[in-house]
Amino acid sequence: MASIDTALATVTQGIASYLPDIDVSEHPGRFTEDELGRTLTKQQAVRVAIERINNFNAQGNGIVEAEIQFAAFVICADKRGEDRHKTALVLIEKLAGLVTYARWDRPETFRAAIPDEIAIDNLYSGPLSNGKGIAMWVVTWNQKIRATN
């Protein structure tokens, strides 16, 4: 079994193996505007974070059960022949399909994500998007885990 601190690494690795041509890594949470310029070192990137932990239950036997809200931030810049918003739409669709029922090759730890609980939001548009030259979306989903503490 994994622990909560390894759950993020497990999900990030699962996404990275599914999107081998994309810069995928862990992130501590929401982005600031200043950070976006430093983060986007390639035309496409996915940053995975834990946004919230609900229903945390630590049992006396060292087992922890919790519902984790994961977030995969999709950041795209324009590149020759492809608009950033179209590239981002392709990536968010792939991610939403991946996280639906994903157990990240650890069915003893991860319960399947429920499709009704997957949300996709456009975080930057209009002047901010045009000023930074990026498109940024986030795919969020809730996933229950059972782990050792």
C-alpha positions as CSV (number, residue, x, y, z in Angstrom):
1,M,0.0,0.0,0.0
2,A,1.0,3.6,-0.6
3,S,0.7,6.5,1.7
4,I,-0.9,9.9,1.0
5,D,2.5,11.4,0.3
6,T,3.1,8.9,-2.4
7,A,-0.4,9.1,-3.9
8,L,0.6,12.3,-5.8
9,A,3.7,10.7,-7.2
10,T,1.7,7.6,-8.3
11,V,-0.9,9.7,-10.1
12,T,1.8,11.9,-11.7
13,Q,3.7,8.9,-12.9
14,G,0.5,7.4,-14.4
15,I,-0.2,10.6,-16.3
16,A,3.4,10.9,-17.5
17,S,3.4,7.4,-18.8
18,Y,0.1,8.1,-20.7
19,L,1.4,11.3,-22.1
20,P,5.1,10.5,-22.8
21,D,5.7,13.6,-25.1
22,I,4.4,16.1,-22.6
23,D,6.3,17.7,-19.7
24,V,4.4,16.2,-16.7
25,S,5.4,16.8,-13.1
26,E,4.1,17.4,-9.6
27,H,3.1,20.8,-8.4
28,P,2.2,22.1,-4.9
29,G,-1.2,23.6,-6.0
30,R,-2.7,26.6,-7.8
31,F,-0.5,28.9,-9.9
32,T,0.3,32.6,-9.5
33,E,0.5,34.8,-12.6
34,D,4.3,35.3,-12.0
35,E,4.9,31.6,-11.8
36,L,3.3,30.9,-15.2
37,G,6.1,32.5,-17.1
38,R,8.7,30.4,-15.2
39,T,6.6,27.2,-15.5
40,L,6.0,27.2,-19.2
41,T,9.4,26.1,-20.5
42,K,7.9,24.0,-23.2
43,Q,4.9,24.4,-25.4
44,Q,2.9,21.9,-23.5
45,A,3.0,20.9,-19.8
46,V,0.8,19.2,-17.2
47,R,1.3,19.9,-13.5
48,V,-0.4,17.5,-11.1
49,A,-1.4,18.6,-7.6
50,I,-3.5,17.6,-4.6
51,E,-6.1,20.3,-4.1
52,R,-8.0,19.0,-1.1
53,I,-8.3,16.0,1.2
54,N,-11.8,15.1,2.4
55,N,-13.1,12.5,4.8
56,F,-9.7,11.8,6.3
57,N,-9.9,8.8,8.6
58,A,-6.8,7.5,10.4
59,Q,-7.4,4.2,12.0
60,G,-5.5,2.7,15.0
61,N,-4.0,0.0,12.9
62,G,-2.0,2.4,10.7
63,I,-4.6,2.5,7.8
64,V,-5.6,5.8,6.4
65,E,-8.7,6.3,4.3
66,A,-9.3,9.6,2.6
67,E,-10.9,11.2,-0.5
68,I,-8.4,13.2,-2.4
69,Q,-9.2,15.9,-4.9
70,F,-6.5,15.7,-7.6
71,A,-5.9,18.4,-10.2
72,A,-4.1,18.2,-13.5
73,F,-3.2,21.7,-14.8
74,V,-2.8,21.8,-18.6
75,I,-0.6,24.7,-19.8
76,C,-0.2,25.2,-23.6
77,A,1.5,27.9,-25.6
78,D,1.1,28.6,-29.3
79,K,3.5,26.7,-31.6
80,R,3.8,26.6,-35.4
81,G,0.6,25.3,-36.9
82,E,-1.2,24.8,-33.6
83,D,-3.2,27.2,-31.5
84,R,-2.8,26.9,-27.8
85,H,-6.5,26.6,-27.1
86,K,-6.9,23.7,-29.5
87,T,-3.9,21.9,-28.1
88,A,-5.2,22.3,-24.6
89,L,-8.6,21.0,-25.6
90,V,-7.0,17.8,-27.0
91,L,-5.0,17.3,-23.8
92,I,-7.9,17.9,-21.4
93,E,-10.0,15.4,-23.3
94,K,-7.2,12.8,-23.0
95,L,-6.8,13.4,-19.3
96,A,-10.5,13.2,-18.6
97,G,-10.6,9.9,-20.4
98,L,-7.6,8.6,-18.5
99,V,-8.7,9.5,-15.0
100,T,-12.2,8.0,-15.5
101,Y,-12.1,4.8,-13.4
102,A,-8.2,5.0,-13.2
103,R,-6.7,3.0,-10.4
104,W,-3.1,3.7,-11.4
105,D,-2.1,0.1,-11.3
106,R,-2.7,0.0,-7.6
107,P,-6.2,-1.3,-7.1
108,E,-5.5,-2.1,-3.4
109,T,-4.9,1.6,-2.8
110,F,-7.0,3.7,-5.3
111,R,-10.7,3.4,-5.7
112,A,-11.9,4.4,-9.2
113,A,-12.7,8.0,-9.9
114,I,-16.3,8.6,-10.7
115,P,-17.0,10.2,-14.1
116,D,-19.8,12.5,-12.6
117,E,-17.2,14.0,-10.3
118,I,-14.7,15.0,-13.0
119,A,-14.6,18.7,-13.7
120,I,-12.8,20.6,-16.4
121,D,-12.3,24.4,-16.0
122,N,-10.7,27.0,-18.2
123,L,-8.5,29.0,-15.8
124,Y,-7.2,31.7,-18.1
125,S,-8.9,33.4,-21.1
126,G,-9.2,36.9,-22.7
127,P,-6.5,39.5,-21.8
128,L,-4.6,37.3,-19.4
129,S,-4.3,34.4,-21.8
130,N,-3.4,36.7,-24.6
131,G,-0.9,38.7,-22.5
132,K,0.9,35.6,-21.3
133,G,0.4,33.7,-24.6
134,I,-0.9,30.6,-22.9
135,A,-4.0,28.6,-22.4
136,M,-4.5,27.0,-19.0
137,W,-7.1,24.5,-18.0
138,V,-7.5,22.2,-15.1
139,V,-9.0,18.7,-14.8
140,T,-10.1,17.8,-11.3
141,W,-11.4,14.6,-9.9
142,N,-12.0,13.0,-6.5
143,Q,-10.5,9.6,-5.7
144,K,-10.7,7.6,-2.5
145,I,-7.6,5.9,-1.3
146,R,-6.8,3.4,1.4
147,A,-3.2,3.6,2.5
148,T,-0.8,2.9,5.3
149,N,0.3,5.7,7.5
